[in-house]
């Protein structure tokens, strides 16, 4: 089947099992928007073929996955969710070479399609994942940011932790294996007395602890903001560590915060962001971080937020305020 005669398709780049992407694909299918789903790390090149040529108006040709294909010049949008990386074998130079060629070849073409909306562009997502850049941009667009120290100097870390209640959190929220179980490193309080030479082994992020009474997750799609209060048990610093005890309710996003979030995304060239805020007793929202490709499906269901529809609208319309 070719989409050349069936309307402009949306490409969905994600893992074969992705319940969040399934929601968006089902909504696009309901609207009769053609979708081509693929996982570049698993499908290419064994189960997919790329034939792309330069043309007067950009890349032309066809991308085929199994028995379905899309004309490159007709793609209206690419939804970059959570695809697998191209596999490499550390012991085989040819495999490493092939993986790099696949990433730069397929990824390079799909990242440079004419008249294509990206939600979001993989390179923009990569730039937006750097927390130092996030904190800088957040302050510049008018969000309230906790005092933060990034250091590998134990003396600096000890002095900072001695100035105010402090939390530590990783600069990259990756998954880790602990005795065969997947685990994460959550934000947690730290004391000056805990600072020793181990700090010198890598960069660390220390941040003044916000005296919060609740958390807010704000999901931004284009220029739309969907916000929910996350209520965790008293004393929980990082709500992600105790999902079973959380309750949710939708909340209005203040206009000045709304405008700042749109500016934040524009600064990184993003069309999506999942923002985390700590809310104090006086109602002030403190920016903590943004996941430029964060999860949202559980929050849509728990707080009744129409995020699937908003994402489908953006992908279907193929127009971005930031591009």
C-alpha positions in Angstrom: 0.0 0.0 0.0 1.3 3.5 -0.9 0.1 6.7 0.7 0.9 8.7 -2.4 -2.8 8.4 -3.5 -4.3 8.4 0.0 -3.5 11.8 1.4 -0.5 13.2 3.3 0.7 10.7 5.9 1.9 11.1 9.4 5.0 9.1 10.3 5.2 7.8 13.9 8.7 6.8 15.0 8.5 4.7 18.2 8.9 1.3 19.7 6.7 -1.6 18.5 4.9 -1.6 21.9 4.0 2.0 22.9 0.6 2.4 24.5 0.9 6.2 24.4 1.6 6.3 20.7 -1.3 3.8 20.2 -3.7 6.5 21.5 -2.6 9.1 19.0 -2.5 6.6 16.1 -6.1 5.5 16.9 -7.3 9.1 17.0 -5.6 9.9 13.7 -7.1 6.7 12.2 -10.5 7.8 13.4 -10.0 11.0 11.5 -8.9 9.1 8.4 -5.4 10.5 8.5 -2.9 7.9 7.1 -0.2 6.8 9.5 3.0 4.9 8.9 4.5 3.6 12.1 8.0 2.3 12.4 10.9 1.7 14.9 14.1 2.8 13.1 16.3 0.9 15.5 14.4 -2.4 14.9 12.9 -2.0 11.4 15.8 -0.5 9.4 17.3 -1.8 7.3 16.0 -5.4 7.6 12.2 -4.6 7.4 12.3 -1.1 5.8 13.7 0.5 2.7 14.6 4.1 2.0 15.0 5.6 -1.5 15.6 9.3 -1.2 16.8 11.8 -3.8 17.4 15.5 -3.7 14.9 17.5 -5.6 14.2 21.2 -6.3 11.9 21.4 -3.3 13.6 19.1 -0.9 13.9 15.3 -0.5 11.9 13.2 -2.8 11.3 9.4 -2.9 9.8 6.8 -0.7 10.1 5.2 2.7 8.7 1.7 2.9 8.1 -0.4 6.0 6.9 -3.9 5.3 4.1 -3.6 2.7 3.3 0.1 3.5 5.1 3.1 2.1 5.0 6.9 2.1 6.1 9.5 -0.4 8.7 11.6 1.4 7.6 14.9 -0.2 4.0 14.2 1.0 4.7 13.6 4.7 2.7 16.1 6.7 4.2 15.4 10.2 6.6 13.1 12.1 5.7 12.2 15.7 9.1 11.3 17.3 8.1 9.3 20.4 10.5 6.8 21.8 12.2 4.7 19.1 15.0 2.3 19.7 18.4 3.3 18.8 20.1 1.6 15.9 21.7 -1.5 17.3 25.5 -1.8 17.6 27.9 -4.5 18.4 30.8 -3.1 20.4 33.0 -5.9 19.2 32.3 -5.5 15.5 33.5 -2.4 13.7 31.4 -3.1 10.7 28.2 -3.2 12.9 29.2 0.1 14.5 29.8 1.7 11.1 26.4 0.4 9.8 24.5 1.7 12.8 26.0 5.2 12.4 25.3 5.2 8.7 21.7 4.1 9.3 21.2 6.8 12.0 22.6 9.6 9.8 21.1 8.3 6.6 17.5 7.4 7.6 17.5 9.9 10.5 19.0 12.6 8.4 16.5 12.3 5.6 13.5 12.0 7.9 14.8 15.0 9.9 14.9 17.2 6.7 11.6 16.6 5.0 10.0 19.5 3.2 6.8 21.0 4.8 6.9 18.5 7.6 5.8 19.3 11.2 8.0 17.6 13.8 6.6 16.7 17.2 9.3 17.3 18.0 12.4 17.3 15.9 14.9 14.8 17.3 17.7 17.3 17.4 15.5 19.8 19.2 14.6 17.1 21.8 18.2 16.3 22.3 19.1 20.0 22.8 16.1 20.4 25.2 17.2 17.5 27.4 20.2 19.5 28.9 19.1 20.8 32.3 21.6 23.6 32.5 20.1 25.0 29.3 16.6 24.5 30.6 17.2 26.4 33.7 18.8 29.3 31.8 16.0 29.5 29.3 13.3 29.2 32.1 14.8 32.2 33.9 15.0 34.2 30.7 11.3 33.7 29.8 10.2 34.7 33.3 9.8 31.5 35.2 10.8 31.3 38.9 13.8 29.0 39.2 15.4 27.7 42.4 19.0 28.6 43.1 21.1 25.8 41.5 24.7 24.7 41.6 26.3 22.3 39.1 29.7 21.2 40.3 32.2 18.4 40.8 34.0 20.3 43.6 33.2 18.8 47.1 34.1 22.1 48.8 31.6 24.0 46.7 28.9 21.3 47.2 29.4 21.4 50.9 29.2 25.1 51.1 26.0 25.2 49.0 24.3 22.5 51.0 25.1 24.4 54.1 23.4 27.6 52.9 19.8 26.2 52.7 17.8 22.9 52.5 19.1 21.3 49.4 18.2 18.4 47.0 20.3 16.4 44.6 18.9 15.2 41.3 20.6 13.6 38.3 21.4 15.6 35.2 20.0 12.8 33.1 17.0 10.7 34.3 18.1 7.4 32.7 17.0 4.0 33.7 19.4 1.8 35.7 19.6 -1.9 36.5 19.7 -2.8 40.2 19.8 -6.6 40.8 18.0 -7.2 37.5 15.3 -4.7 38.3 14.8 -1.4 36.4 15.3 1.6 38.8 15.7 5.3 38.7 17.5 8.0 40.7 15.0 10.3 42.2 15.5 13.8 43.6 16.3 13.6 47.3 17.4 15.8 50.2 21.2 16.0 50.9 23.2 17.5 53.8 26.5 19.3 53.8 27.9 16.4 56.0 27.3 14.0 53.1 29.6 15.8 50.7 32.9 14.0 50.2 35.5 13.3 47.5 32.9 11.2 45.6 31.4 14.4 44.3 34.6 14.9 42.3 33.9 11.9 40.2 31.3 13.6 38.0 29.2 16.7 37.6 26.3 16.9 40.2 23.2 19.1 40.3 22.3 20.6 43.7 19.3 22.8 44.1 17.7 24.8 46.8 14.7 22.8 48.0 11.4 24.6 47.3 9.0 24.5 50.3 6.2 23.0 48.2 2.7 22.0 49.1 2.0 20.3 45.8 3.4 19.5 42.4 2.1 20.5 39.0 2.7 18.7 35.7 2.0 21.0 32.7 1.9 19.3 29.3 2.3 21.7 26.4 1.2 20.8 22.9 2.0 23.6 20.5 0.5 26.6 22.3 -2.0 24.6 24.4 -1.3 23.9 28.1 -2.9 21.1 30.0 -2.1 21.2 33.8 -2.8 18.9 36.7 -2.0 19.1 40.4 -0.2 16.1 41.7 -0.8 15.4 45.3 1.7 13.2 47.0 2.0 12.0 50.7 3.6 14.5 53.0 7.3 14.5 52.9 7.6 13.0 49.5 10.2 15.1 47.6 10.0 13.4 44.2 6.4 12.2 43.4 7.7 9.7 40.7 9.0 7.5 43.6 5.5 6.8 44.9 3.0 6.6 42.0 0.5 4.4 43.9 -0.1 7.1 46.5 -0.7 10.0 44.1 -4.0 11.8 43.4 -4.6 14.2 40.5 -6.9 17.0 39.6 -6.9 19.5 36.7 -5.7 23.0 37.4 -5.8 26.3 35.6 -2.4 27.4 34.3 -1.8 31.1 35.1 -1.6 33.2 32.0 1.9 34.4 32.7 3.1 30.8 33.2 1.3 29.8 30.0 3.0 32.5 28.0 6.4 31.6 29.4 6.0 27.9 28.6 5.2 28.8 24.9 8.3 31.0 24.8 10.4 28.2 26.4 9.4 25.7 23.7 10.0 28.3 21.0 13.5 28.8 22.3 14.3 25.1 21.8 12.3 24.7 18.6 10.0 22.2 20.4 6.3 21.5 19.8 5.8 19.5 23.0 7.1 19.6 26.6 6.1 18.0 29.9 7.0 20.6 32.6 7.3 20.0 36.3 6.6 22.7 38.9 6.7 22.9 42.7 3.9 25.0 44.1 4.3 26.8 47.4 1.6 27.8 49.9 1.3 31.3 48.4 0.5 29.7 45.0 3.8 30.5 43.3 4.9 28.0 40.6 8.6 27.2 40.7 10.1 25.7 37.6 11.9 22.4 38.2 12.5 20.9 34.7 11.1 20.0 31.4 11.0 16.6 29.7 10.9 17.5 25.9 9.5 14.0 25.2 7.8 13.1 28.5 5.0 10.7 29.2 1.5 12.1 29.4 -1.1 9.3 28.8 -1.5 8.4 32.5 -2.2 12.0 33.3 -4.8 12.4 30.6 -6.8 9.5 32.1 -6.2 10.5 35.7 -7.0 14.2 35.4 -9.3 14.2 32.4 -7.1 16.2 30.1 -7.7 16.0 26.3 -4.0 15.6 25.4 -4.5 12.9 22.7 -6.9 15.1 20.8 -4.5 18.1 21.0 -1.6 16.1 19.7 -3.7 14.6 16.9 -4.8 18.2 15.9 -1.2 19.3 15.6 -0.1 16.3 13.6 -3.2 16.5 11.3 -2.9 20.2 10.7 0.9 20.0 10.1 1.5 23.6 11.2 3.6 24.8 14.1 3.8 28.3 15.8 7.6 27.6 16.3 8.6 26.8 12.7 
